[in-house]
Amino acid sequence: MKTLLAVLHDLAAAALAWALAYWLRFNFDIPPAYWHGLLSSLAVVLPLQGAIDWGLGLYRGIWRFASLPDLKRIIIAVGAGAVTAPVAIFMLQRLSEVPRSVLVLYPLLLMLFMGGSRFLYRSWKDGHLLTLRAAASEPVLVLGAGEAAVDLLRELARSRRWHVVGLLDDDPDLRGRLLNGVPVLGPLSGIVDHARRHGVRQVIMAMPEAAHALRRRAAQSATEAGLALLTVPAFGDLLSGRVSISQVRKVELEDLLGRDQVQLDDEGLHRLIAGKVVLVTGAGGSIGSELCRQIAGFKPRLLVFFELSEFALYGIEQEFSQRFPELAVACVIGDVRDEARLAQVFGGYRPDLVFHAAAYKHVPLMEEENAWQAVRNNVLGTWRVARAALAHGVEKFVLISTDKAVNPTNVMGASKRLAERVCQAISATSDRTGVVMVRFGNVLGSSGSVIPKFREQIVQGGPVTVTHPEIVRYFMLIPEAAQLVLQAGSMGGGGEILVLDMGEPVRIVDLARDMIRLSGFTEEEIRIEFTGLRPGEKLYEELLADSETTLPTRHPKLRVARADGVPDGAWLDELAAWLACPDRDPADVRRALRAWVPEYRPPEQ
């Protein structure tokens, strides 16, 4: 029905343009002698123009979304009609009955009628023609005046909820300019004054590609002014097509702590992964599952999920069946300490690459009652997975380590440092398998991390508990960590400890304050309570031990650390005998760890 109406509209527009061209030619008074020529030539022009419009696909578009491509098709159709109409009239009638000026005026008028009506219709639908609709919606400021802001303005023009009163941007060249009819009012620092002047209670941050420091400053200014803060989706999500610019959402802490986009060596990663069998231990965990998502983008032949938790394995299997239905996956239940199960899995699937993400990582839980389980899982489990990798000719084995392995003060950190030493010793015995270790700090939003805990405490009305006012940590987003682990895997040759650039450390109390503000509360409403350092916890984390030196790599976010004194085979045999015991007292575990990891300093020391 809509197509029929569009066809009838264009035929009426063609008839009106032809008649109006005659009318203008004769100064609004057509002589009687020319009425016959007008009507007879119109009988030729109308079906001809209608056939051209249909043939060029004018009715495949939707008026509601009329745009420049539609205008281009209209110009081509009208031009074709202007050229063929005189020829058809000459062949079927006498061209002398049609004034030449009519042949010039007709296409100009027809283009105006056909194009103008479509864009008037879109403007009406978008609300540009209804000032009352804008007045009824809520005023909003947009932070940023780049491409994302322009796209957002275009989308919000159709919104019944908001109308944009202005944009704020630090670029002085944009000051006073208009973007889609909306003025650039001034720099981001003027957000409070402009919000008060225009009665704005909400602002939208449209700077997905901006540096995180700039986004953080803008968000802080907005929240301190008591304004509700929204943001457009992340730059990577927009590029991937998963979301549109109009899907604004509340600003999360990750938006403020996010770092510049990681530049990956895609060609190198394709060579590493494409067409290979890749096995990920701990595949259902925070880091393991994100590693699997990143690996899927490089088209492995088979992706093997190795996971102890049935629930976590089910979750990742369900996700991949929906998001990557074309990817071949294998879901394997298994314990990294189970040597027989590892031999069965490695022998059956013959992986080319292994990413070892399975670990116990919660510092206080692993400090006392579970100290020996932490050592057996993190050290013995790593050893057995690495040995299986070497025995079955794996090309590359990547251990995911932690900054807590540097000068550790807790059992978890000491166990991860001991796992690194095991891998260094094993690497020295292997000519075929490259063994690489990757260290990074805390990952935002991972299971057991501080961010989900703070969110839960805020929902419950507080208090938000922080162990110490001066405690600092390095933070990284989960996708960034997974991407750099892959990058490290492609670069490391064997035996290296690769250290990720974690940026600047962040005070945990500042994170708590940011989360309280972003949740719409003040520190008077949700208070912060200091509880004291927990067992094994230290005020700051390091990424490199004092005795280590770093060398740059070809990737700016990766450096290689080399430690002196790689353990030998006799050391490994002695360690194996110690790990063979099924149970040990926590105090004995900490005492023995001081011998195995010389830099380990437990709390009592």
C-alpha angles and dihedrals in degrees: 000000000000091000091052091051090050091051092049090047092053093046089051089048090052092049092048093047091050093048093043090051088057090045093052092044092059096040094256094308114091112199114238090241091066099049092084092051091048095053097040093048090046088058087061099040098050100057091038094053092043091053091049092049092050094045093052093053100248090149097053090076126079118237090214088067100033110161143158095295088057090050089050091054090049091052091050092047094048091045091051090050092049091054099043098039095072091046092051093046090049092051096044102030141001113295090201089075090066116073113233093232089060089060089055098043096045099069092044093052094042092052089051093049097044098041096037095051092051095050093043088054092050092047089052092049091046090052097244091125095049112073091176090062092056091047091054094051125080120267115240137181122221119214110216132030102215133108093293091054092050091051090047092051090052091052096042090052086077093047122112090194105059141022120195114236096183150332129243122211135157093224105108092203090065095052110123094005124129123235112191087339094307118117125234098232102190145285126335091254090070094063095113095051095045093046091052093045094051098035092245120169098169134050130190120214108217100178106104093152096044123110113272092240090060092047090049092051092049092047092048092052091050097047093045088054090055094247123146107245125213131173139200117246121283118279093247092053091051092050092048092053092233091125139014129237091251093064095094117177141177116289112257127202089252089064091060097042095041115119134216114297115276114245108215130199092239094178092053092046092050089053090049099047114016112108092001133119108245125192122197121190116208086025094163095055128094097266096030094053093047090048088055091051092051092045091052089063091063095057106242117192091234133001115206118203110206110189138155096204113078091201094051091047091050090051095053091043091054093047094051093046087061103034100036106023092156094056118096110231136175121206111209127182111209149132117240088222092058103097095186093051091048091051090050094049096043092045093048100045101027095210119209094200131031126194110191108206099146110116146130104246111164105113103205094041091053096045103079125001095024100037096115092045089053091053094046094046098042099037108024091037091052092047094051095046090048092048090050089050092052093044092054098043100251111181097217134013116192121193116201107218134172143235087246087074089071112092088337122211096183138055094248093055092044091051091052092048089050089051089053091052090050090053091048090052093047092047090057089060096048127084096172108038118063110218113201131177124204124198126196138152135244118331118221114242097005118143111282094014125133098252099067088044092054091047091053092048092050091050089053091052098257162224100202107214121219120176098219136000092232101043112126134187140183113242135198134177116250096241092049092050092049093047093051091047088057091046090050090049091055093048105040117092100190139303096024126129105215116203121206120224102248096182119218122348117250127218110239092220089058089054089052092051092048092051092049091051094045089052089059098254136113127228088253090059096041110028127202117233124197113217104178131253115307124230110293094007123129132195096245138020127222130208097203132040117234093247093054129087127204131221126197121249130203088267114075094217096051130071128175122234121203120196125197123239109038108202118249134221094273090056090052092051091051091048091050090056091051093048093049093078111100095215140017136177114259092236091052090048092054091045092052093044090062087064096044094043108035094190092055112115113181119206095264089061 
